[in-house]
Amino acid sequence: MKYKIYVKTGSIMMYTIWVTTGESPDQGANARLFIELWGTKGKCGETFLGKPVGHLPEAALTDIFEIDIPDLGDIYRVCVRHDNSGSYPDWFLENVRIVRDDGKEWYFSFNQWLSEDQYPYQLTLCRHYEIGEEELEPEDFFAAPEPA
């Protein structure tokens, strides 16, 4: 898997990403899912989440993914996209929870469709939260080498 990563530091962290979808007969949620993260130390470009590493037993509609990327600092923006593939590609995205391997976590509420057929008719949804710190400018980042 290749990642486009722009970071100021190089320590690798594991991020566990919990994606919760709503219950709807119009949803199939079998399209390929991608995520993009912004943090106070850098940005991880769009990354394919692959197959989930697990599901929550008490909430069968929560998939759990893991990605190893450089430490991004405090996460303040997330974008989720799917490629509209599969016979039932629509997702009703309730929320995304991100947990870094040091225990720090972030929660982003969406409660919207990722769908070309359901309002807001978008395949990409983003959430941005102010964290009280000055945002980094593009010149503060450098392109990290892509993993093989």
N, CA and C atoms as a LAMMPS dump frame, in Angstrom:
ITEM: TIMESTEP
0
ITEM: NUMBER OF ATOMS
444
ITEM: BOX BOUNDS ff ff ff
-5.0000000000000000e+02 5.0000000000000000e+02
-5.0000000000000000e+02 5.0000000000000000e+02
-5.0000000000000000e+02 5.0000000000000000e+02
ITEM: ATOMS id mol type element x y z
1 1 1 N 0.833 -1.167 0
2 1 2 C 0 0 0
3 1 3 C 0.887 1.242 0
4 2 1 N 0.591 2.224 -0.854
5 2 2 C 1.375 3.452 -0.893
6 2 3 C 0.575 4.583 -0.262
7 3 1 N 1.277 5.454 0.471
8 3 2 C 0.654 6.589 1.108
9 3 3 C 1.327 7.85 0.611
10 4 1 N 0.558 8.926 0.444
11 4 2 C 1.116 10.25 0.234
12 4 3 C 1.127 10.886 1.607
13 5 1 N 2.304 11.12 2.157
14 5 2 C 2.386 11.619 3.527
15 5 3 C 3.241 12.874 3.553
16 6 1 N 2.761 13.893 4.234
17 6 2 C 3.505 15.132 4.407
18 6 3 C 3.588 15.388 5.897
19 7 1 N 4.793 15.278 6.456
20 7 2 C 4.936 15.409 7.906
21 7 3 C 6.199 16.171 8.254
22 8 1 N 6.24 16.691 9.484
23 8 2 C 7.428 17.362 9.988
24 8 3 C 8.285 16.414 10.816
25 9 1 N 7.701 15.349 11.356
26 9 2 C 8.452 14.402 12.172
27 9 3 C 8.352 13.027 11.543
28 10 1 N 9.23 12.119 11.946
29 10 2 C 9.265 10.827 11.298
30 10 3 C 8.882 9.635 12.151
31 11 1 N 8.474 9.817 13.422
32 11 2 C 8.152 8.655 14.241
33 11 3 C 6.841 8.026 13.756
34 12 1 N 6.866 6.709 13.572
35 12 2 C 5.705 5.99 13.055
36 12 3 C 4.759 5.641 14.199
37 13 1 N 3.478 5.88 13.978
38 13 2 C 2.444 5.579 14.957
39 13 3 C 1.381 4.721 14.271
40 14 1 N 0.727 3.872 15.047
41 14 2 C -0.402 3.134 14.505
42 14 3 C -1.676 3.895 14.873
43 15 1 N -2.503 4.11 13.876
44 15 2 C -3.802 4.743 14.073
45 15 3 C -4.881 3.696 13.831
46 16 1 N -5.767 3.528 14.806
47 16 2 C -6.915 2.651 14.65
48 16 3 C -8.098 3.541 14.309
49 17 1 N -8.778 3.201 13.229
50 17 2 C -9.861 4.034 12.717
51 17 3 C -11.157 3.233 12.787
52 18 1 N -12.105 3.734 13.514
53 18 2 C -13.408 3.098 13.719
54 18 3 C -14.411 3.857 12.86
55 19 1 N -15 3.201 11.879
56 19 2 C -15.966 3.82 10.982
57 19 3 C -17.338 3.222 11.289
58 20 1 N -18.269 4.07 11.72
59 20 2 C -19.607 3.605 12.061
60 20 3 C -20.598 4.105 11.027
61 21 1 N -21.358 3.168 10.486
62 21 2 C -22.393 3.498 9.505
63 21 3 C -23.76 3.261 10.129
64 22 1 N -24.757 3.963 9.604
65 22 2 C -26.112 3.833 10.121
66 22 3 C -26.835 2.641 9.526
67 23 1 N -27.964 2.331 10.123
68 23 2 C -28.795 1.235 9.617
69 23 3 C -29.784 1.803 8.614
70 24 1 N -29.75 1.279 7.397
71 24 2 C -30.678 1.725 6.368
72 24 3 C -30.796 0.64 5.321
73 25 1 N -32.013 0.379 4.841
74 25 2 C -32.167 -0.621 3.781
75 25 3 C -31.549 -0.164 2.457
76 26 1 N -31.283 1.14 2.314
77 26 2 C -30.695 1.675 1.08
78 26 3 C -29.177 1.586 1.065
79 27 1 N -28.587 1.057 2.116
80 27 2 C -27.132 1.064 2.254
81 27 3 C -26.568 -0.331 2.047
82 28 1 N -25.468 -0.392 1.31
83 28 2 C -24.78 -1.659 1.138
84 28 3 C -23.388 -1.598 1.726
85 29 1 N -22.781 -0.41 1.677
86 29 2 C -21.463 -0.16 2.267
87 29 3 C -20.402 -1.141 1.779
88 30 1 N -20.449 -1.509 0.489
89 30 2 C -19.41 -2.41 -0.002
90 30 3 C -18.446 -1.738 -0.972
91 31 1 N -18.478 -0.417 -1.072
92 31 2 C -17.504 0.309 -1.882
93 31 3 C -16.173 0.386 -1.14
94 32 1 N -15.101 0.638 -1.894
95 32 2 C -13.766 0.785 -1.277
96 32 3 C -13.697 2.132 -0.556
97 33 1 N -13.177 2.117 0.687
98 33 2 C -13.176 3.293 1.548
99 33 3 C -11.771 3.875 1.678
100 34 1 N -11.689 5.217 1.635
101 34 2 C -10.431 5.955 1.733
102 34 3 C -10.558 7.013 2.816
103 35 1 N -9.421 7.374 3.42
104 35 2 C -9.411 8.413 4.449
105 35 3 C -8.224 9.337 4.219
106 36 1 N -8.393 10.592 4.614
107 36 2 C -7.326 11.585 4.564
108 36 3 C -7.331 12.297 5.914
109 37 1 N -6.151 12.469 6.516
110 37 2 C -6.052 13.047 7.859
111 37 3 C -5.134 14.259 7.867
112 38 1 N -5.505 15.284 8.637
113 38 2 C -4.672 16.452 8.864
114 38 3 C -4.437 16.578 10.357
115 39 1 N -3.188 16.866 10.738
116 39 2 C -2.862 17.053 12.139
117 39 3 C -1.941 18.236 12.327
118 40 1 N -1.646 18.571 13.579
119 40 2 C -0.795 19.715 13.886
120 40 3 C 0.659 19.494 13.474
121 41 1 N 1.051 18.233 13.204
122 41 2 C 2.422 17.944 12.774
123 41 3 C 2.512 17.541 11.312
124 42 1 N 1.384 17.427 10.627
125 42 2 C 1.457 17.043 9.23
126 42 3 C 0.146 16.518 8.69
127 43 1 N 0.229 15.993 7.482
128 43 2 C -0.95 15.501 6.771
129 43 3 C -0.65 14.141 6.174
130 44 1 N -1.62 13.258 6.211
131 44 2 C -1.538 11.981 5.515
132 44 3 C -2.506 12.075 4.347
133 45 1 N -1.99 11.983 3.142
134 45 2 C -2.837 12.043 1.96
135 45 3 C -3.806 10.881 1.915
136 46 1 N -4.667 10.882 0.916
137 46 2 C -5.708 9.866 0.812
138 46 3 C -5.114 8.461 0.885
139 47 1 N -5.654 7.651 1.776
140 47 2 C -5.158 6.309 2.052
141 47 3 C -6.309 5.315 1.971
142 48 1 N -6.117 4.254 1.207
143 48 2 C -7.108 3.183 1.111
144 48 3 C -7.105 2.409 2.422
145 49 1 N -8.269 2.238 3.035
146 49 2 C -8.334 1.565 4.323
147 49 3 C -8.283 0.051 4.222
148 50 1 N -8.547 -0.516 3.071
149 50 2 C -8.455 -1.966 2.931
150 50 3 C -9.574 -2.676 3.658
151 51 1 N -9.333 -3.946 3.951
152 51 2 C -10.335 -4.731 4.67
153 51 3 C -10.255 -4.416 6.155
154 52 1 N -11.41 -4.367 6.829
155 52 2 C -11.39 -4.096 8.263
156 52 3 C -10.645 -5.187 9.02
157 53 1 N -9.965 -4.798 10.113
158 53 2 C -9.298 -5.778 10.974
159 53 3 C -10.264 -6.326 12.007
160 54 1 N -11.464 -5.739 12.094
161 54 2 C -12.449 -6.232 13.043
162 54 3 C -13.736 -5.445 12.989
163 55 1 N -14.697 -5.911 13.775
164 55 2 C -15.996 -5.258 13.926
165 55 3 C -16.304 -5.206 15.414
166 56 1 N -17.077 -4.22 15.831
167 56 2 C -17.538 -4.195 17.213
168 56 3 C -18.692 -5.17 17.359
169 57 1 N -18.622 -6.104 18.293
170 57 2 C -19.691 -7.094 18.429
171 57 3 C -21.031 -6.478 18.814
172 58 1 N -21.011 -5.399 19.622
173 58 2 C -22.277 -4.806 20.048
174 58 3 C -22.826 -3.824 19.024
175 59 1 N -22.038 -3.494 18.025
176 59 2 C -22.493 -2.576 16.976
177 59 3 C -21.934 -3.085 15.656
178 60 1 N -22.662 -4.011 15.052
179 60 2 C -22.162 -4.703 13.856
180 60 3 C -21.879 -3.77 12.696
181 61 1 N -22.302 -2.512 12.801
182 61 2 C -22.08 -1.583 11.715
183 61 3 C -20.846 -0.706 11.932
184 62 1 N -19.968 -1.096 12.824
185 62 2 C -18.704 -0.391 13.038
186 62 3 C -17.565 -1.268 12.544
187 63 1 N -16.836 -0.773 11.545
188 63 2 C -15.653 -1.459 11.043
189 63 3 C -14.414 -0.807 11.628
190 64 1 N -13.398 -1.615 11.893
191 64 2 C -12.166 -1.134 12.504
192 64 3 C -11.022 -1.358 11.521
193 65 1 N -10.263 -0.301 11.269
194 65 2 C -9.125 -0.351 10.353
195 65 3 C -7.879 0.116 11.095
196 66 1 N -6.705 -0.294 10.615
197 66 2 C -5.44 0.168 11.195
198 66 3 C -4.519 0.631 10.087
199 67 1 N -3.857 1.769 10.328
200 67 2 C -2.831 2.252 9.404
201 67 3 C -1.615 2.694 10.213
202 68 1 N -0.44 2.421 9.705
203 68 2 C 0.807 2.859 10.318
204 68 3 C 1.344 4.017 9.489
205 69 1 N 1.391 5.196 10.115
206 69 2 C 1.855 6.404 9.436
207 69 3 C 2.646 7.249 10.434
208 70 1 N 3.415 8.217 9.958
209 70 2 C 4.112 9.102 10.889
210 70 3 C 3.136 9.844 11.802
211 71 1 N 3.611 10.2 12.981
212 71 2 C 2.812 10.937 13.96
213 71 3 C 2.34 12.247 13.345
214 72 1 N 1.034 12.446 13.295
215 72 2 C 0.455 13.657 12.719
216 72 3 C 0.133 14.708 13.778
217 73 1 N 0.412 14.417 15.043
218 73 2 C 0.034 15.346 16.11
219 73 3 C -1.448 15.238 16.379
220 74 1 N -2.056 16.345 16.828
221 74 2 C -3.493 16.35 17.088
222 74 3 C -4.249 16.423 15.772
223 75 1 N -5.147 15.48 15.561
224 75 2 C -5.925 15.424 14.328
225 75 3 C -7.015 16.491 14.39
226 76 1 N -7.07 17.35 13.369
227 76 2 C -8.105 18.374 13.355
228 76 3 C -8.992 18.328 12.114
229 77 1 N -8.649 17.506 11.136
230 77 2 C -9.488 17.397 9.937
231 77 3 C -9.424 15.972 9.41
232 78 1 N -10.57 15.475 8.97
233 78 2 C -10.641 14.151 8.368
234 78 3 C -11.575 14.226 7.164
235 79 1 N -11.192 13.548 6.091
236 79 2 C -12.056 13.382 4.925
237 79 3 C -12.203 11.89 4.661
238 80 1 N -13.41 11.469 4.384
239 80 2 C -13.71 10.071 4.078
240 80 3 C -14.33 10.039 2.691
241 81 1 N -13.888 9.082 1.87
242 81 2 C -14.383 8.959 0.507
243 81 3 C -14.551 7.492 0.168
244 82 1 N -15.503 7.197 -0.698
245 82 2 C -15.547 5.861 -1.279
246 82 3 C -15.588 5.982 -2.792
247 83 1 N -15.254 4.888 -3.475
248 83 2 C -15.088 4.929 -4.935
249 83 3 C -16.337 4.526 -5.703
250 84 1 N -17.462 4.375 -5.002
251 84 2 C -18.746 4.041 -5.625
252 84 3 C -18.733 2.679 -6.311
253 85 1 N -17.835 1.801 -5.899
254 85 2 C -17.749 0.468 -6.501
255 85 3 C -18.68 -0.499 -5.774
256 86 1 N -18.906 -1.626 -6.389
257 86 2 C -19.752 -2.655 -5.789
258 86 3 C -21.21 -2.47 -6.17
259 87 1 N -21.998 -3.495 -5.891
260 87 2 C -23.404 -3.456 -6.281
261 87 3 C -24.247 -2.572 -5.359
262 88 1 N -23.825 -2.385 -4.116
263 88 2 C -24.526 -1.511 -3.165
264 88 3 C -23.502 -0.59 -2.499
265 89 1 N -23.064 0.46 -3.198
266 89 2 C -21.941 1.255 -2.698
267 89 3 C -22.286 2.299 -1.637
268 90 1 N -23.558 2.63 -1.455
269 90 2 C -23.916 3.745 -0.579
270 90 3 C -23.59 3.476 0.888
271 91 1 N -23.053 4.501 1.548
272 91 2 C -22.755 4.451 2.979
273 91 3 C -23.501 5.593 3.657
274 92 1 N -24.153 5.324 4.779
275 92 2 C -24.614 6.402 5.648
276 92 3 C -23.579 6.48 6.758
277 93 1 N -22.716 7.478 6.687
278 93 2 C -21.596 7.604 7.616
279 93 3 C -22.055 8.338 8.873
280 94 1 N -22.09 7.619 9.989
281 94 2 C -22.461 8.253 11.26
282 94 3 C -21.28 8.988 11.869
283 95 1 N -20.156 8.274 12.058
284 95 2 C -19.01 8.921 12.695
285 95 3 C -17.726 8.163 12.4
286 96 1 N -16.627 8.849 12.669
287 96 2 C -15.286 8.271 12.573
288 96 3 C -14.579 8.567 13.878
289 97 1 N -14.047 7.523 14.489
290 97 2 C -13.248 7.65 15.716
291 97 3 C -11.833 7.228 15.371
292 98 1 N -10.866 8.027 15.752
293 98 2 C -9.462 7.744 15.463
294 98 3 C -8.727 7.626 16.786
295 99 1 N -8.019 6.501 16.974
296 99 2 C -7.263 6.272 18.205
297 99 3 C -5.808 6.009 17.826
298 100 1 N -4.919 6.85 18.327
299 100 2 C -3.483 6.665 18.1
300 100 3 C -2.954 5.665 19.122
301 101 1 N -1.861 4.964 18.799
302 101 2 C -1.379 3.89 19.679
303 101 3 C -0.914 4.36 21.051
304 102 1 N -0.796 5.677 21.267
305 102 2 C -0.466 6.175 22.604
306 102 3 C -1.718 6.481 23.431
307 103 1 N -2.909 6.146 22.868
308 103 2 C -4.157 6.326 23.595
309 103 3 C -4.915 7.607 23.266
310 104 1 N -4.268 8.558 22.619
311 104 2 C -4.945 9.808 22.237
312 104 3 C -6.009 9.489 21.195
313 105 1 N -7.201 10.109 21.325
314 105 2 C -8.257 9.813 20.366
315 105 3 C -9.044 11.062 19.974
316 106 1 N -9.685 10.946 18.802
317 106 2 C -10.486 12.018 18.224
318 106 3 C -11.764 11.424 17.674
319 107 1 N -12.822 12.213 17.696
320 107 2 C -14.136 11.758 17.245
321 107 3 C -14.704 12.797 16.284
322 108 1 N -15.141 12.349 15.123
323 108 2 C -15.722 13.227 14.108
324 108 3 C -17.111 12.71 13.753
325 109 1 N -18.135 13.526 13.958
326 109 2 C -19.507 13.16 13.655
327 109 3 C -19.866 13.624 12.242
328 110 1 N -20.499 12.754 11.46
329 110 2 C -20.89 13.084 10.085
330 110 3 C -22.409 13.052 9.913
331 111 1 N -23.027 11.901 10.157
332 111 2 C -24.468 11.726 9.991
333 111 3 C -24.96 12.192 8.626
334 112 1 N -24.27 11.731 7.585
335 112 2 C -24.618 12.06 6.209
336 112 3 C -24.324 10.876 5.301
337 113 1 N -24.963 10.889 4.146
338 113 2 C -24.729 9.863 3.137
339 113 3 C -23.453 10.112 2.363
340 114 1 N -22.721 9.046 2.097
341 114 2 C -21.656 9.009 1.088
342 114 3 C -22.304 8.296 -0.091
343 115 1 N -22.857 9.065 -1.003
344 115 2 C -23.671 8.47 -2.054
345 115 3 C -23.902 9.453 -3.183
346 116 1 N -23.962 8.943 -4.396
347 116 2 C -24.37 9.77 -5.532
348 116 3 C -25.887 9.839 -5.629
349 117 1 N -26.591 8.951 -4.932
350 117 2 C -28.047 8.858 -5.049
351 117 3 C -28.814 9.416 -3.848
352 118 1 N -28.117 9.772 -2.78
353 118 2 C -28.749 10.285 -1.563
354 118 3 C -28.141 11.654 -1.238
355 119 1 N -28.976 12.553 -0.726
356 119 2 C -28.489 13.871 -0.324
357 119 3 C -27.383 13.727 0.712
358 120 1 N -26.258 14.41 0.647
359 120 2 C -25.923 15.572 -0.169
360 120 3 C -25.271 15.234 -1.524
361 121 1 N -25.47 14.005 -2.021
362 121 2 C -24.997 13.584 -3.346
363 121 3 C -23.481 13.747 -3.496
364 122 1 N -22.746 13.257 -2.513
365 122 2 C -21.281 13.372 -2.508
366 122 3 C -20.648 12.032 -2.176
367 123 1 N -19.473 11.786 -2.752
368 123 2 C -18.704 10.586 -2.414
369 123 3 C -17.575 10.907 -1.447
370 124 1 N -17.407 12.192 -1.102
371 124 2 C -16.4 12.613 -0.131
372 124 3 C -17.058 13.51 0.905
373 125 1 N -16.801 13.229 2.182
374 125 2 C -17.276 14.075 3.28
375 125 3 C -16.093 14.442 4.154
376 126 1 N -16.033 15.701 4.589
377 126 2 C -14.934 16.176 5.429
378 126 3 C -15.479 16.862 6.677
379 127 1 N -14.709 16.773 7.758
380 127 2 C -15 17.498 8.988
381 127 3 C -13.706 18.15 9.459
382 128 1 N -13.847 19.382 9.946
383 128 2 C -12.701 20.17 10.394
384 128 3 C -13.057 20.79 11.739
385 129 1 N -12.161 20.65 12.702
386 129 2 C -12.383 21.234 14.009
387 129 3 C -11.211 22.118 14.377
388 130 1 N -11.527 23.309 14.895
389 130 2 C -10.482 24.194 15.404
390 130 3 C -9.981 23.619 16.721
391 131 1 N -8.67 23.582 16.894
392 131 2 C -8.122 23.015 18.126
393 131 3 C -7.39 24.053 18.96
394 132 1 N -7.547 25.322 18.586
395 132 2 C -6.945 26.381 19.378
396 132 3 C -5.474 26.601 19.105
397 133 1 N -4.95 25.961 18.068
398 133 2 C -3.552 26.154 17.717
399 133 3 C -3.483 26.715 16.303
400 134 1 N -2.437 27.432 16.03
401 134 2 C -2.254 28.001 14.702
402 134 3 C -2.019 26.881 13.69
403 135 1 N -2.718 26.947 12.571
404 135 2 C -2.542 25.919 11.546
405 135 3 C -1.192 26.078 10.863
406 136 1 N -0.633 24.959 10.463
407 136 2 C 0.636 24.972 9.748
408 136 3 C 0.411 25.366 8.299
409 137 1 N 1.361 26.045 7.731
410 137 2 C 1.316 26.448 6.328
411 137 3 C 1.932 25.347 5.479
412 138 1 N 1.594 25.288 4.176
413 138 2 C 2.139 24.237 3.306
414 138 3 C 3.666 24.171 3.311
415 139 1 N 4.341 25.309 3.475
416 139 2 C 5.805 25.283 3.47
417 139 3 C 6.386 24.633 4.734
418 140 1 N 5.55 24.381 5.747
419 140 2 C 6.002 23.697 6.954
420 140 3 C 6.113 22.188 6.76
421 141 1 N 5.611 21.665 5.636
422 141 2 C 5.588 20.243 5.408
423 141 3 C 6.648 19.859 4.377
424 142 1 N 7.073 18.621 4.447
425 142 2 C 7.911 18.064 3.397
426 142 3 C 7.341 16.719 3.006
427 143 1 N 7.661 16.285 1.812
428 143 2 C 7.129 14.994 1.334
429 143 3 C 7.97 13.873 1.905
430 144 1 N 7.356 13.008 2.675
431 144 2 C 8.055 11.835 3.217
432 144 3 C 8.152 10.775 2.125
433 145 1 N 9.183 9.938 2.165
434 145 2 C 9.267 8.869 1.167
435 145 3 C 8.096 7.908 1.303
436 146 1 N 7.6 7.421 0.178
437 146 2 C 6.484 6.485 0.204
438 146 3 C 6.994 5.106 0.552
439 147 1 N 6.29 4.395 1.467
440 147 2 C 6.688 3.03 1.813
441 147 3 C 6.611 2.126 0.573
442 148 1 N 7.473 1.128 0.52
443 148 2 C 7.477 0.215 -0.629
444 148 3 C 6.294 -0.71 -0.589
